[in-house]
């Protein structure tokens, strides 16, 4: 199939996600034929550094030999078996190892296929928990302003992004929102800690007034990804944990994007020294290979469903829950973390990113340069309305895949680059920025 034929047929047959398809009349689709390490290669032979890990999923590079080998081995044994009434070794081992990574504070794993489904599961678990305890009035939720937790109907209830929320408003029962602890909201003389304390006070006031109806508070620890890589001080999480305990509200940590080392610790919430009641995981869990998500919960939540009556069981499922191939990919990811001292080596990689970008960004019209572990972001001043699309296109011209969120440019690359590649990412990003702003 020629590149032209592939693009024409894709436009005719494939409806691409979060995309106004008409735009591809001006910005043609990019046809990818292979990936290796940090690089993607198009059908016309061009190569691009995947600086956003293909929507934040790829941890150890494309076509990673260890993950390839694990999936290939599993293919020769079991590809899938329904998890209702059956079990298999990969899902058991993965559940045990994920629990161990929480110090066994979260000892029960429920699986789905994607991040939005994990959000749905956590919300349903919380509401059903309170119903089983004879408190059905606790059926509402809290989320942060500008929160994003997925685009299924339940997840949209706790997604405070107007373009997603407003389109499907008739289907959604919206949550209450509380102020974001966004460090960029600091007043003159204030620190990120001050903003976190102020936002926590607003959370306290809302919980005091409405805790009798609130089942759970959901938050992305340390970084609100789709809000524009909004970063906050860990103190906010510490105070949120205490407030949720005081007012009998579940704390849901959405680590779909920020888990698995993205913020510098394996789980982002660890930097606050807390554990949530429910933990949502996806994206990097399989290293970007196969759809999988997981919700880990406490024994207290699990026991509220353990009963002879079916109506008290957790009533959620899908056909590919706990898929054996996906679980083996996830186990290979955990093996890489254990074997290669990934978190320790990522400290060097985070420093290389800072050293490569800081001097270049200091010379350009950007603000709020920020970094948390392996996530680096900055906001572009006086950005045109179509900045994100233009920057994406100019990035491809410079052999780098960047996908801005509004006027926020960010990098979230796989954990495999060296110092020279960090420099190359900074050079390419800044060249693309200069061409976009010209």
Secondary structure by P-SEA (a helix, b strand, c coil): ccaaaaaaaaaaccccccccccccccccbbbbccccccccccccccccccccccccccccccccaaaaaaaaaaaaccccccccccccaaaaaaaaaaaaaacccccbbbbbccaaaaaaaaaaaaaaaaaaacccccccccccccccccccaaaaaacccaaaaaaccccccccccccccccccccccccaaaaaaaaaaaaaaaaaaccccccccccccccccccccccccaaaaaaaaaaaaaabbbbbbccccccccccccccccccccccccbbbbccccccccbbbbbbbbcaaaaaaaccccccccccccccccccaaaaaaaaaaaaaaaccaaaaaaaaaaaaaaaacaaaaaaccccccccccccccccccccccaaaaaaaaaaaaacbbbbbcccbbbbbccccccaaaaaaaaaaaaaaaaaaac
